[in-house]
Amino acid sequence: RLDKMTEGLLIVAKTKLAWKNLQQQFADRKVSKRYIAIVARRPNAPFGIIDMPVDYKMAVSDWRVLSCFRARRAPSPSRPSSPTSDSSPPSPPPSSSSQRGGNFVTTLELIPHHGRTH
């Protein structure tokens, strides 16, 4: 568990033989782990590597963008939304790194390789 906001899967063995088999699969690193994260930014690249300490222990994970959408701004109280404001065509993707970042919602896939117990 990385923090309190995560959800996951609990694996339960129904027999002692199944439990031993599951233990061996984890020990042999045959079980792969994958996390999906939603972030409020647009990354500067479509994929990458995170290699930073987590709780003072080095951790390495690959990541890649699964989807990225421009976030809608909430209507301001002084300017209510109109039916025509929603029908404008979407903006083209930013062409320079200075235009990247805010006002986007991105879904990432993260695959931990080593480091913290995931």
C-alpha positions as CSV (number, residue, x, y, z in Angstrom):
1,R,0.0,0.0,0.0
2,L,1.6,3.3,-1.1
3,D,-0.8,5.5,0.8
4,K,-4.3,5.7,2.2
5,M,-5.9,6.7,-1.1
6,T,-5.0,3.5,-2.9
7,E,-7.3,0.5,-3.7
8,G,-6.1,-2.9,-4.5
9,L,-6.8,-6.6,-4.8
10,L,-6.6,-9.1,-2.0
11,I,-5.6,-12.6,-2.9
12,V,-6.9,-15.4,-0.7
13,A,-5.9,-19.0,-0.9
14,K,-8.6,-21.6,-0.2
15,T,-6.2,-24.4,0.5
16,K,-2.8,-24.8,2.0
17,L,-1.4,-26.1,-1.3
18,A,-2.8,-23.0,-3.1
19,W,-1.3,-20.8,-0.4
20,K,2.2,-22.4,-0.9
21,N,1.8,-22.0,-4.6
22,L,1.0,-18.3,-4.3
23,Q,3.9,-17.8,-1.9
24,Q,6.3,-19.4,-4.4
25,Q,4.9,-17.3,-7.3
26,F,5.6,-14.1,-5.4
27,A,9.0,-15.3,-4.2
28,D,9.9,-16.2,-7.9
29,R,8.6,-12.7,-9.0
30,K,6.1,-14.3,-11.4
31,V,3.4,-12.0,-10.2
32,S,3.4,-8.7,-12.0
33,K,2.0,-5.5,-10.4
34,R,0.4,-2.6,-12.2
35,Y,-1.0,0.6,-10.8
36,I,-3.3,3.1,-12.5
37,A,-2.9,6.8,-11.4
38,I,-4.9,9.9,-12.3
39,V,-2.9,13.1,-12.2
40,A,-3.9,16.7,-12.8
41,R,-1.1,17.5,-15.3
42,R,0.1,16.6,-18.8
43,P,3.5,14.9,-18.7
44,N,6.2,16.2,-21.0
45,A,6.7,12.7,-22.5
46,P,4.4,9.7,-23.3
47,F,6.5,7.4,-21.0
48,G,9.4,7.4,-18.6
49,I,11.0,6.0,-15.5
50,I,10.6,7.1,-11.9
51,D,13.7,6.4,-9.8
52,M,13.3,8.2,-6.5
53,P,13.4,7.2,-2.9
54,V,10.1,6.4,-1.2
55,D,10.3,6.5,2.6
56,Y,14.2,6.6,2.2
57,K,14.3,3.5,0.1
58,M,15.1,3.7,-3.6
59,A,12.2,2.6,-5.9
60,V,12.1,2.3,-9.6
61,S,8.9,2.2,-11.7
62,D,8.2,2.6,-15.4
63,W,5.2,4.8,-16.4
64,R,3.3,5.5,-19.5
65,V,0.4,7.7,-20.5
66,L,-2.9,5.8,-21.1
67,S,-5.0,8.9,-21.8
68,C,-4.8,12.6,-21.5
69,F,-7.7,15.1,-21.7
70,R,-8.0,18.9,-21.4
71,A,-9.8,19.6,-18.1
72,R,-12.9,21.7,-18.3
73,R,-12.9,24.8,-16.2
74,A,-15.8,25.3,-13.9
75,P,-18.0,28.2,-14.9
76,S,-17.2,31.4,-13.0
77,P,-20.0,32.9,-10.9
78,S,-19.7,36.2,-12.8
79,R,-19.9,34.4,-16.2
80,P,-22.4,31.5,-16.4
81,S,-21.9,28.9,-19.0
82,S,-23.9,29.1,-22.2
83,P,-24.9,26.3,-24.5
84,T,-22.6,27.7,-27.2
85,S,-19.5,27.7,-24.9
86,D,-19.6,23.9,-24.8
87,S,-19.8,23.5,-28.6
88,S,-16.5,25.1,-29.4
89,P,-14.0,22.7,-31.1
90,P,-11.3,21.2,-28.8
91,S,-7.9,23.0,-28.7
92,P,-5.0,21.4,-30.6
93,P,-2.4,19.7,-28.5
94,P,0.3,22.1,-27.2
95,S,3.3,22.5,-29.5
96,S,5.9,23.6,-26.9
97,S,6.8,22.3,-23.5
98,S,5.8,25.7,-22.0
99,Q,2.2,25.0,-22.9
100,R,2.2,21.6,-21.3
101,G,1.3,21.0,-17.7
102,G,-1.9,22.5,-16.2
103,N,-5.5,22.1,-17.1
104,F,-5.1,18.5,-18.1
105,V,-6.2,15.2,-16.5
106,T,-3.9,12.3,-17.4
107,T,-4.3,8.6,-16.6
108,L,-0.9,6.8,-16.1
109,E,0.0,3.2,-15.9
110,L,2.9,2.5,-13.4
111,I,4.8,-0.7,-13.2
112,P,7.1,-1.1,-10.2
113,H,10.3,-3.0,-10.7
114,H,12.1,-2.8,-7.4
115,G,12.4,-0.8,-4.2
116,R,9.6,-0.5,-1.8
117,T,7.4,-3.5,-1.1
118,H,4.5,-2.8,-3.5
